Amino acid sequence: MSALTIDQSYGTYGELMRENTSRRPHHPALIQDERRISHGELDALMDRVAAALQRDGIAAQEAVAVCAGTSIEYAVLFLGALRAGVAVAPLAPSSTAESLADMIANAEARIVFVDAATAAQLAPFKERIGVHFIALDSDEFTAWLAPAGATPTPVDIRPDWPFNIIYSSGTTGTPKGIVQPHGMRWVHAQRACDHGYGPDAVTLISTPLYSNTTLVSFFPTLVLGGIVVLMAKFDARRYLELAEQHHVTHTMLVPVQYSRLMAHPDFDKYDLSSFHMKFCTSAPFSGALKADILKRWPGGLVEYYGMTEGGGTVVLVAHEHPDKLATVGQPAPTSDIRLIDESGVEVAPGEIGEVVGHSPAMMKGYHRQPEKTREAEWYAPDGKRFIRTGDVGRFDADGFLTLMDRKKDMIISGGFNVYPSDLEAVLVQHPAVAEAAVVGVASEQWGETPVAFVVAKVGAGDTAMQIQEWTNARLGKTQRLAAVHLVESLPRSAIGKILKRELRDQHTGVKA
């Protein structure tokens, strides 16, 4: 049988990594601080993980959950589970313990891999969750692995099988698990070849491994034979030191990270000449910041606009189109991006509409939530399936997409999605709160941050700060309110809809 290559219509990451390992078994695969493991060592550890899961009765297409900080063990666990055909649900440790419990239940995971911090957070819910916990950052994980030299029973992994379940909302309420199939991830790796990923790539990862933003760079690097350098926590100076030390060629960053790096007083002192390509996604990326990066940071710059759900990608190759930096680019060659009006009808050229997309890389749906899946879909008259983004945009005459606003009021803070409705649901549980509305406002540190406007109940004496502290104690770290404003009433339209744009303007006025 011929060797598997990325040019084939479909294959699995486990098979491709085995092929790469046979060529360069001693080439580094993962580096974190002073630790490093080779592709050969990684391949063997993946076998031990896969064999251990099979030993424990975790069948192909079932899921395991992992909720921990970035580490080599996290990477090994994720990749090994995939070799067994087991899906991975990577959960954000910054979520509340109750939300984590809900996500674990939704994924139907019977094993959850954690670190010490997450284990402590979930301790009060352990009996309710009722699953087996394994600590990645202790000898427990090593002891759980199948013995050295173990090999799993081969699994014929189909392209429509679940690869991972990524939760779009690590918040209160019911989270949505986005099921990405193996075929979708294979397309991601094929796309990466166009941007220089390969055996000589060195990718610096400084965003969490539970984020799809990270995974679209992490996986292609490894499966194409390159090196991934892991950062457990982003720090601008440390990032620059690692980039210079390891002669990094690729990276994926969110806009707030780019902003902090470019503002670092010693940025221009570091040798970043090894960079081939830099990527950005997940949040609004200003044209001025893009221009500064192009001017001062060697290598190309590519912005991706899309959704974890898939359904099409818009790409701005910024170094080739410096006159289009205010846009998010053009649809990728395999993506069909259209704009529709409120009635679901395509708009005329040049008009504004909601962005919907179709591509070979699309989620199967939201895990065990068929109604939410249907809400996210739009079908063209010929029956072609698209994913709705909830964003509003307009194409220019050259086919470049400019985003006008978000139809949904989602806030993107530090590259992470924060849903105002979830925060509002917590706020109204406060005994002094009659009504609440949350909006995203500009933040130098996070890009955007949530701010609440609260109408207090008659006779309530709680201060804005007391309400803020009470609410933040019940939210995940990435959700916490930057401010609470007490107001007499919330501005509404004639049909009763809260006018959040007025609230954003009001916040600006309060600050002024």
SULPE-V72740 format. One record per residue. N is the residue number from 0. RES is the residue in one letter. PHI is phi in radians with two decimals (NA if undefined). PSI is psi in radians with two decimals (999 if undefined). D_FIRST is the distance of its C-alpha to the first C-alpha in Angstrom with 2 decimals. Layout:
<<N;RES;PHI;PSI;D_FIRST> <N;RES;PHI;PSI;D_FIRST>>
This chain:
<<0;M;NA;2.38;0.00> <1;S;-1.26;2.74;3.80> <2;A;-1.18;2.51;6.61> <3;L;-1.26;2.40;8.86> <4;T;-2.27;2.78;12.11> <5;I;-1.18;-0.28;15.51> <6;D;-1.29;-0.29;15.77> <7;Q;-1.20;2.72;13.62> <8;S;-1.10;-0.51;16.04> <9;Y;-2.80;2.54;15.29> <10;G;-2.86;3.11;13.68> <11;T;-1.90;2.70;15.52> <12;Y;-1.09;-0.67;17.44> <13;G;-1.07;-0.73;16.47> <14;E;-1.17;-0.75;12.73> <15;L;-1.17;-0.68;13.77> <16;M;-1.15;-0.60;16.38> <17;R;-1.10;-0.71;14.16> <18;E;-1.12;-0.77;12.27> <19;N;-1.11;-0.65;15.82> <20;T;-1.12;-0.66;17.16> <21;S;-1.13;-0.44;14.96> <22;R;-1.50;-0.73;16.50> <23;R;-2.44;1.26;20.04> <24;P;-1.12;-0.47;20.76> <25;H;-1.66;-0.02;24.50> <26;H;-1.22;2.34;24.89> <27;P;-1.01;2.52;27.24> <28;A;-2.00;-0.88;26.03> <29;L;-2.24;2.33;29.24> <30;I;-2.26;2.28;32.84> <31;Q;-2.52;2.02;35.96> <32;D;0.96;-2.11;39.30> <33;E;-1.60;-0.06;39.00> <34;R;-1.59;2.57;35.81> <35;R;-2.69;2.54;32.31> <36;I;-2.27;2.58;28.92> <37;S;-1.48;2.97;25.84> <38;H;-1.10;-0.62;22.33> <39;G;-1.15;-0.75;21.48> <40;E;-1.15;-0.69;24.51> <41;L;-1.11;-0.75;23.77> <42;D;-1.05;-0.74;20.29> <43;A;-1.15;-0.70;21.99> <44;L;-1.18;-0.63;24.78> <45;M;-1.06;-0.71;22.60> <46;D;-1.07;-0.72;21.22> <47;R;-1.17;-0.66;24.87> <48;V;-1.14;-0.86;25.99> <49;A;-1.04;-0.76;23.36> <50;A;-1.14;-0.66;24.21> <51;A;-1.15;-0.71;27.90> <52;L;-1.12;-0.75;27.76> <53;Q;-1.12;-0.70;26.10> <54;R;-1.03;-0.66;28.76> <55;D;-1.49;0.08;31.44> <56;G;1.42;0.31;30.37> <57;I;-1.46;1.93;29.27> <58;A;-1.44;2.77;26.93> <59;A;-0.98;2.49;24.24> <60;Q;1.36;-0.13;26.13> <61;E;-1.34;3.04;29.22> <62;A;-2.20;2.57;30.62> <63;V;-2.02;2.70;32.01> <64;A;-1.94;2.62;34.56> <65;V;-2.39;2.27;35.17> <66;C;-2.40;1.68;38.51> <67;A;-2.86;2.94;39.05> <68;G;-1.31;2.89;39.49> <69;T;-1.11;2.30;36.71> <70;S;-2.79;2.89;35.31> <71;I;-1.09;-0.68;32.28> <72;E;-1.08;-0.69;32.34> <73;Y;-1.03;-0.84;32.31> <74;A;-1.08;-0.76;29.18> <75;V;-1.08;-0.79;27.43> <76;L;-1.06;-0.82;28.52> <77;F;-1.04;-0.89;27.39> <78;L;-1.18;-0.68;23.86> <79;G;-1.15;-0.68;23.49> <80;A;-1.07;-0.70;24.77> <81;L;-1.07;-0.63;22.20> <82;R;-1.12;-0.49;19.38> <83;A;-1.51;0.01;21.20> <84;G;1.35;0.21;21.50> <85;V;-1.60;2.27;25.18> <86;A;-1.33;2.68;27.10> <87;V;-2.05;2.32;29.47> <88;A;-1.88;1.68;33.03> <89;P;-1.44;2.08;34.30> <90;L;-1.90;2.56;38.09> <91;A;-1.40;2.09;40.75> <92;P;-1.07;-0.36;43.03> <93;S;-1.31;-0.15;45.81> <94;S;-1.24;2.79;46.04> <95;T;-1.20;2.73;48.86> <96;A;-1.06;-0.66;48.32> <97;E;-1.15;-0.70;49.12> <98;S;-1.15;-0.70;46.55> <99;L;-1.05;-0.73;43.88> <100;A;-1.07;-0.72;44.83> <101;D;-1.12;-0.72;44.51> <102;M;-1.19;-0.70;41.05> <103;I;-1.07;-0.73;39.79> <104;A;-1.14;-0.72;41.23> <105;N;-1.12;-0.68;39.73> <106;A;-1.30;-0.24;36.21> <107;E;1.00;0.65;36.85> <108;A;-1.37;2.34;35.52> <109;R;-1.72;-0.23;36.31> <110;I;-2.27;2.35;35.61> <111;V;-2.18;2.17;36.99> <112;F;-1.69;2.22;36.27> <113;V;-2.33;2.98;39.36> <114;D;-1.94;3.12;41.22> <115;A;-1.05;-0.72;44.83> <116;A;-1.12;-0.75;46.40> <117;T;-1.22;-0.65;44.59> <118;A;-1.03;-0.73;45.27> <119;A;-1.16;-0.69;48.96> <120;Q;-1.13;-0.65;48.92> <121;L;-1.57;-0.10;47.38> <122;A;-0.90;-0.79;49.53> <123;P;-1.13;-0.32;52.16> <124;F;-1.84;0.05;49.51> <125;K;-1.04;-0.74;47.49> <126;E;-1.17;-0.71;49.13> <127;R;-1.13;-0.73;48.75> <128;I;-1.17;-0.76;45.05> <129;G;1.13;0.65;44.45> <130;V;-2.19;3.00;41.01> <131;H;-1.52;2.22;39.72> <132;F;-1.78;2.41;40.03> <133;I;-2.25;2.22;38.12> <134;A;-1.46;2.09;39.42> <135;L;-1.26;-0.54;36.87> <136;D;-1.71;0.65;39.53> <137;S;-2.62;3.09;40.53> <138;D;-1.15;-0.24;39.41> <139;E;-1.06;-0.69;38.80> <140;F;-1.16;-0.77;35.36> <141;T;-1.07;-0.72;34.36> <142;A;-1.18;-0.54;35.76> <143;W;-1.26;-0.56;33.89> <144;L;-0.97;2.59;30.44> <145;A;-1.10;2.73;28.50> <146;P;-1.02;2.68;29.05> <147;A;-0.95;2.37;27.35> <148;G;1.60;-0.13;24.05> <149;A;-1.19;2.56;23.57> <150;T;-2.24;2.43;20.23> <151;P;-1.38;2.81;20.22> <152;T;-1.18;2.23;18.95> <153;P;-1.01;2.48;15.74> <154;V;-2.16;2.27;16.90> <155;D;-1.50;1.61;15.39> <156;I;-1.47;2.12;17.41> <157;R;-1.55;2.67;18.53> <158;P;-1.10;-0.42;19.87> <159;D;-1.60;0.01;23.40> <160;W;-1.23;2.60;23.59> <161;P;-1.19;2.26;26.15> <162;F;-1.56;-0.90;25.03> <163;N;-2.62;2.86;28.60> <164;I;-2.13;1.91;32.18> <165;I;-1.84;2.18;34.41> <166;Y;-1.54;2.19;38.11> <167;S;-1.39;-0.26;40.17> <168;S;-2.48;1.79;43.43> <169;G;-1.60;0.93;44.02> <170;T;-2.24;-2.96;47.62> <171;T;-1.21;2.99;50.11> <172;G;1.35;-3.06;49.60> <173;T;-1.49;2.04;46.34> <174;P;-1.27;2.74;43.33> <175;K;-1.89;2.10;40.59> <176;G;-1.63;1.97;37.02> <177;I;-1.48;2.01;34.64> <178;V;-1.59;1.93;31.32> <179;Q;-1.75;2.17;28.53> <180;P;-1.45;2.90;25.18> <181;H;-1.04;-0.66;21.70> <182;G;-1.08;-0.62;21.27> <183;M;-1.15;-0.77;24.48> <184;R;-1.19;-0.56;23.44> <185;W;-1.11;-0.72;20.19> <186;V;-1.10;-0.67;22.57> <187;H;-1.01;-0.76;24.80> <188;A;-1.17;-0.69;22.20> <189;Q;-1.09;-0.73;21.41> <190;R;-1.10;-0.61;25.20> <191;A;-1.12;-0.48;25.66> <192;C;-1.05;-0.49;23.88> <193;D;-1.20;-0.27;26.90> <194;H;-2.02;0.42;29.17> <195;G;1.53;0.11;27.69> <196;Y;-1.17;2.47;25.67> <197;G;3.04;-2.92;23.05> <198;P;-1.03;-0.44;22.67> <199;D;-1.71;0.10;26.36> <200;A;-1.31;2.47;27.78> <201;V;-2.22;1.94;30.37> <202;T;-1.88;2.24;31.45> <203;L;-1.69;2.07;34.72> <204;I;-1.85;2.08;34.89> <205;S;-2.24;0.13;38.47> <206;T;-1.87;2.76;38.29> <207;P;-1.17;2.65;37.48> <208;L;-1.28;-0.19;34.01> <209;Y;-1.48;-0.07;35.25> <210;S;-1.69;2.37;35.75> <211;N;-1.10;-0.51;33.33> <212;T;-0.92;-0.75;34.89> <213;T;-1.26;-0.80;33.33> <214;L;-1.14;-0.52;29.94> <215;V;-1.23;-0.18;29.14> <216;S;-1.91;-0.66;29.41> <217;F;-1.07;-0.95;28.37> <218;F;-1.13;-0.86;24.88> <219;P;-1.00;-0.64;23.72> <220;T;-1.03;-0.87;25.02> <221;L;-1.25;-0.76;23.06> <222;V;-1.25;-0.31;19.69> <223;L;-1.71;0.17;19.88> <224;G;1.62;0.19;20.75> <225;G;-1.58;-2.91;24.55> <226;I;-2.03;2.36;27.57> <227;V;-1.95;2.19;29.68> <228;V;-1.77;2.13;33.34> <229;L;-1.74;2.36;34.96> <230;M;-1.98;2.18;38.64> <231;A;-1.20;-0.55;40.08> <232;K;-2.59;2.38;42.96> <233;F;-1.26;2.33;43.67> <234;D;-2.52;2.22;46.47> <235;A;-1.03;-0.86;47.11> <236;R;-1.11;-0.78;48.16> <237;R;-1.11;-0.65;45.40> <238;Y;-1.02;-0.84;42.82> <239;L;-1.13;-0.65;44.18> <240;E;-1.11;-0.79;44.23> <241;L;-1.17;-0.70;40.57> <242;A;-1.04;-0.75;39.56> <243;E;-1.24;-0.77;41.40> <244;Q;-1.08;-0.75;40.32> <245;H;-1.72;0.11;36.56> <246;H;0.91;0.95;36.55> <247;V;-1.11;2.43;35.15> <248;T;-1.90;-0.46;33.41> <249;H;-2.40;2.65;32.95> <250;T;-2.77;2.67;34.92> <251;M;-2.15;2.13;35.65> <252;L;-2.32;2.69;39.32> <253;V;-1.61;2.80;41.71> <254;P;-0.95;-0.67;44.90> <255;V;-1.13;-0.54;47.21> <256;Q;-1.23;-0.77;45.17> <257;Y;-1.00;-0.74;45.30> <258;S;-1.06;-0.76;49.01> <259;R;-1.20;-0.66;49.62> <260;L;-1.16;-0.81;47.67> <261;M;-1.16;-0.46;49.48> <262;A;-1.50;-0.14;52.79> <263;H;-1.13;2.30;52.28> <264;P;-1.08;-0.40;55.05> <265;D;-1.83;0.21;52.82> <266;F;-0.90;-0.84;49.88> <267;D;-1.28;-0.12;50.58> <268;K;-1.48;-0.26;50.85> <269;Y;-1.56;2.53;47.14> <270;D;-1.51;1.83;44.64> <271;L;-1.97;0.41;42.03> <272;S;-1.19;-0.26;40.97> <273;S;-1.31;-0.27;37.35> <274;F;-1.12;2.28;36.80> <275;H;-1.72;-0.79;34.48> <276;M;-2.65;2.44;34.66> <277;K;-2.09;2.56;36.63> <278;F;-2.22;2.73;36.25> <279;C;-2.57;2.53;38.75> <280;T;-2.85;-3.11;38.87> <281;S;1.51;-0.29;40.62> <282;A;-2.76;2.84;44.23> <283;P;-0.99;2.34;46.63> <284;F;-2.15;1.86;46.18> <285;S;-1.18;2.57;49.37> <286;G;-1.08;-0.61;49.50> <287;A;-1.14;-0.70;51.76> <288;L;-1.18;-0.72;49.33> <289;K;-1.03;-0.77;46.47> <290;A;-1.09;-0.71;48.79> <291;D;-1.12;-0.71;49.71> <292;I;-1.12;-0.79;46.07> <293;L;-1.06;-0.60;45.36> <294;K;-1.33;-0.66;48.45> <295;R;-1.99;-0.20;48.06> <296;W;-2.09;2.02;44.40> <297;P;-1.03;2.73;42.02> <298;G;1.60;2.94;38.78> <299;G;-1.36;2.94;38.06> <300;L;-2.38;2.16;38.94> <301;V;-2.19;2.25;37.13> <302;E;-1.85;2.30;38.60> <303;Y;-1.86;2.34;36.64> <304;Y;-2.07;2.16;38.55> <305;G;-3.08;-2.90;36.92> <306;M;-2.25;2.69;36.76> <307;T;-1.01;-0.57;34.69> <308;E;-1.14;-0.26;34.50> <309;G;1.42;-2.70;32.67> <310;G;1.59;0.39;33.66> <311;G;2.06;2.57;33.71> <312;T;-2.30;2.44;34.35> <313;V;-1.90;2.33;37.10> <314;V;-2.18;2.27;36.58> <315;L;-1.94;1.91;39.30> <316;V;-1.48;1.53;38.22> <317;A;-1.07;-0.64;41.60> <318;H;-1.24;-0.29;41.59> <319;E;-1.68;-0.31;41.12> <320;H;-2.33;1.12;43.67> <321;P;-1.14;-0.24;46.51> <322;D;-1.55;0.02;48.85> <323;K;-2.09;0.46;46.93> <324;L;-1.20;-0.30;47.00> <325;A;-1.40;-0.13;48.99> <326;T;-1.79;3.03;46.11> <327;V;-1.79;0.11;42.72> <328;G;1.83;-2.78;41.06> <329;Q;-1.99;2.70;39.27> <330;P;-0.99;2.42;36.65> <331;A;-1.07;2.72;33.07> <332;P;-0.94;-0.58;31.36> <333;T;-1.67;0.13;29.52> <334;S;-1.86;2.42;32.64> <335;D;-1.93;1.81;35.47> <336;I;-1.88;2.21;38.56> <337;R;-2.29;2.92;41.84> <338;L;-2.11;2.35;45.32> <339;I;-2.22;2.74;47.24> <340;D;-1.60;-3.05;50.83> <341;E;-1.08;-0.41;52.28> <342;S;-1.57;-0.01;52.03> <343;G;1.46;0.34;48.32> <344;V;-1.83;2.40;48.98> <345;E;-1.06;2.42;47.41> <346;V;-1.48;2.85;49.96> <347;A;-1.28;2.73;51.07> <348;P;-0.92;2.35;49.79> <349;G;1.53;-0.16;51.46> <350;E;-1.58;2.84;52.45> <351;I;-1.55;2.45;51.61> <352;G;-2.82;3.00;49.39> <353;E;-1.29;2.39;47.02> <354;V;-1.42;2.22;43.51> <355;V;-2.25;2.65;40.75> <356;G;-2.56;2.65;37.10> <357;H;-2.30;2.47;33.90> <358;S;-2.84;3.02;30.39> <359;P;-1.15;-0.31;26.74> <360;A;-1.80;1.63;27.52> <361;M;-2.40;2.54;30.03> <362;M;-1.15;2.69;31.01> <363;K;-1.24;-0.61;30.83> <364;G;2.75;-3.09;34.44> <365;Y;-1.48;2.29;36.81> <366;H;-1.04;2.05;36.00> <367;R;1.04;0.49;38.34> <368;Q;-2.39;1.23;40.63> <369;P;-1.06;-0.58;40.22> <370;E;-1.17;-0.73;43.61> <371;K;-1.12;-0.62;42.73> <372;T;-1.10;-0.80;39.48> <373;R;-1.09;-0.65;41.51> <374;E;-1.11;-0.51;43.96> <375;A;-1.50;-0.10;41.22> <376;E;-1.83;2.57;39.96> <377;W;-2.33;2.37;41.42> <378;Y;-1.96;2.25;40.45> <379;A;-1.20;2.85;41.15> <380;P;-0.94;-0.50;43.08> <381;D;-1.51;0.10;39.92> <382;G;1.61;-0.02;38.44> <383;K;-1.18;2.34;36.10> <384;R;-1.57;2.28;35.83> <385;F;-2.16;2.74;37.05> <386;I;-1.82;2.31;37.77> <387;R;-1.45;2.38;41.36> <388;T;-1.63;-0.42;41.98> <389;G;1.38;0.01;45.69> <390;D;-1.75;2.62;46.31> <391;V;-1.95;2.31;48.62> <392;G;-2.63;-3.09;48.05> <393;R;-2.60;2.40;48.75> <394;F;-1.53;2.43;46.87> <395;D;-1.54;-3.09;48.76> <396;A;-1.13;-0.38;48.98> <397;D;-1.65;0.07;45.96> <398;G;1.45;0.30;43.71> <399;F;-1.64;2.41;43.98> <400;L;-1.67;2.23;44.53> <401;T;-1.92;2.23;47.49> <402;L;-1.48;2.22;47.80> <403;M;-1.56;-0.71;51.39> <404;D;-3.01;2.94;51.45> <405;R;-1.68;2.18;49.59> <406;K;-1.11;-0.77;50.44> <407;K;-1.45;2.69;49.76> <408;D;-1.60;0.47;51.77> <409;M;-1.02;2.45;48.90> <410;I;-1.86;2.35;49.69> <411;I;-1.92;1.83;47.09> <412;S;-1.98;2.00;48.39> <413;G;1.09;0.45;46.55> <414;G;1.56;-0.01;43.39> <415;F;-1.94;2.51;43.62> <416;N;-1.37;2.26;44.65> <417;V;-2.17;2.22;48.05> <418;Y;-1.78;2.01;49.37> <419;P;-0.95;-0.66;53.18> <420;S;-1.06;-0.58;53.58> <421;D;-1.19;-0.71;52.23> <422;L;-1.19;-0.67;54.74> <423;E;-1.12;-0.62;57.49> <424;A;-1.13;-0.57;56.80> <425;V;-1.31;-0.77;57.49> <426;L;-0.99;-0.76;60.54> <427;V;-1.26;-0.13;62.34> <428;Q;-1.39;-0.25;62.15> <429;H;-1.18;2.33;64.60> <430;P;-1.09;-0.31;68.06> <431;A;-1.68;-0.08;69.66> <432;V;-1.75;2.18;67.24> <433;A;-1.61;-0.79;68.10> <434;E;-2.48;2.71;65.56> <435;A;-2.65;2.55;62.84> <436;A;-2.42;2.42;60.61> <437;V;-2.07;2.34;57.97> <438;V;-2.26;2.78;56.97> <439;G;-1.65;2.34;54.82> <440;V;-2.17;2.78;56.78> <441;A;-1.10;2.46;55.86> <442;S;-2.46;2.23;55.28> <443;E;-1.12;-0.60;54.95> <444;Q;-1.39;-0.71;53.09> <445;W;-2.01;-0.02;50.70> <446;G;1.53;-1.04;50.69> <447;E;-2.44;2.73;52.13> <448;T;-2.58;2.59;53.83> <449;P;-1.42;2.42;55.29> <450;V;-2.28;2.44;59.06> <451;A;-1.93;2.52;60.98> <452;F;-2.03;2.19;64.16> <453;V;-2.19;2.33;66.04> <454;V;-1.73;2.07;69.06> <455;A;-1.43;2.67;70.84> <456;K;-1.23;2.63;72.58> <457;V;-1.02;2.26;76.37> <458;G;1.54;-0.14;77.98> <459;A;-1.26;2.42;74.80> <460;G;-1.95;0.13;75.50> <461;D;-1.19;2.47;72.03> <462;T;-1.46;2.88;71.30> <463;A;-1.03;-0.72;68.26> <464;M;-1.14;-0.68;67.09> <465;Q;-1.11;-0.72;67.43> <466;I;-1.15;-0.71;65.35> <467;Q;-1.08;-0.83;62.71> <468;E;-1.12;-0.72;62.48> <469;W;-1.08;-0.78;62.38> <470;T;-1.18;-0.82;59.58> <471;N;-1.09;-0.49;57.44> <472;A;-1.18;-0.28;57.65> <473;R;-1.93;0.15;55.80> <474;L;-2.01;2.80;53.11> <475;G;-1.26;2.84;49.91> <476;K;-1.03;-0.68;50.21> <477;T;-1.37;-0.12;48.68> <478;Q;-1.72;-0.24;51.01> <479;R;-1.06;2.48;54.35> <480;L;-1.26;2.37;57.26> <481;A;-1.46;-0.41;58.70> <482;A;-2.85;2.71;62.02> <483;V;-2.23;2.25;64.00> <484;H;-1.97;2.21;66.81> <485;L;-1.49;2.20;69.49> <486;V;-2.27;2.76;70.64> <487;E;-1.29;-0.59;73.18> <488;S;-2.74;2.83;70.85> <489;L;-1.74;2.35;67.47> <490;P;-1.18;2.34;67.54> <491;R;-2.33;2.70;66.51> <492;S;-1.40;3.14;66.22> <493;A;-1.11;-0.45;68.37> <494;I;-1.72;0.19;65.88> <495;G;1.61;0.07;65.64> <496;K;-1.36;2.32;62.41> <497;I;-1.18;2.28;62.56> <498;L;-1.58;1.57;62.57> <499;K;-1.23;-0.47;60.25> <500;R;-1.09;-0.68;60.66> <501;E;-1.12;-0.62;64.35> <502;L;-1.17;-0.68;63.50> <503;R;-1.08;-0.75;61.38> <504;D;-1.11;-0.66;64.34> <505;Q;-1.13;-0.67;66.65> <506;H;-1.09;-0.73;64.63> <507;T;-1.06;-0.70;64.93> <508;G;-1.16;-0.65;68.64> <509;V;-1.10;-0.75;68.96> <510;K;-1.14;-0.67;67.30> <511;A;-1.16;999;69.55>>
